[in-house]
């Protein structure tokens, strides 16, 4: 019930100028006051538990009572100014007695705000204090001396447009601040990681909602460690080394690569999903076969689970890739109804360079594939394609 009343009160507040403009000829002022007062009374239990909620509730109920028993239509126009005055008082007093209102809101999502973010929330609170003061003044002047149409346009359209610009502008600034806050500890973490024998180079960045992240180019010993300990083992070891004595410097997102991206592309890489398919290095036709040179990314998505301590490319993915690569190049179906002569002779691991040979026997409705690493066979099979007749 309380959530419903909150929603109704919000909708009434947003549409209030239009409700007044179109409803004054159909609904009496006392009825306006009674409905508005009833909505605030439903919210009373929640407001009583909030800082400043009691005097806010008391002032709005007095206003509703004046509407209900005074009955003057002109008083209806002062509701937006009243709400602005209440918000101005709440935000302004929070600046004096602390913590600032925007800081309180921010700490709901992020309890441990760094000092630079606390200073930022104080400045944003001042911006909203200025907005409420200016908006309430203009709304009051129009309520006292402006035509009803001007008052409706300002409170119903213009004021909300300015609020929208403030929200969007503040969101953009907040994202920049978040990146700057995360960049400083990540730069320090990248410097510490550079001394680790598993790391050839490292660059810190921001992975969006996930938080700060690190892109690591693994050294030869780092690639060996990945094969022996898996993704989880690398993250655990390098995370401790990156943090040093500051737990806040621990990256929350990791990408392992052969070489670092360009400086401006680090954040984009951290935000991007993990690769799910091998990287095509080159491809060519050889007689009746199609040959692709592939590289298995160090952070291929399946390696984290198959297996956490010893990453191996699953056989089912090798078959699926063969079907997909053949479908795009040879026009064959992406499914098969049977597999013959399936062989797995060698494990395929992170960073391996593969040679995939595809040959389509259209007469028999079969696709032959063979993976090889360094000239040594890794896996092969003959796939009976879905369109073939038994």
Secondary structure, 3 states (H helix, E strand, C coil): CHHHHHHHHHHHHHHHHHHHHHHCCCCCHHHHHHHHHHHHHHCHHHHHCCCCHHHHHHHHHHHHHHHHHHCCHHHHHHHHHHHHHHHHHHHHHHHHHCCCHHHHHHHHHCCCCCHHHHHHHHHHHHHHHHHHHHHHHHHHHHHHHCCHHHHHHHHHHHHHHHHHHHHHHHHHHHHHHHHHHHHHHHHHHHHHHCCCCCEEEEEEEECHHHCEEEEEEECHHHHHHHHHHHHHHHHHHHHHHHHCCCHHHCCCEEEEECCCCCHHHHHHHHHCCCCCCCEEEEEEEECCEEEEEEECCCCCHHHHCCCCCCCCCCHHHHHHHHHHHHHHHHCCCCCEEEEEEEEECCCCCCCCEEEEEEEEECCCCEEEEEEEECCEEEEEEEEEECCCCC
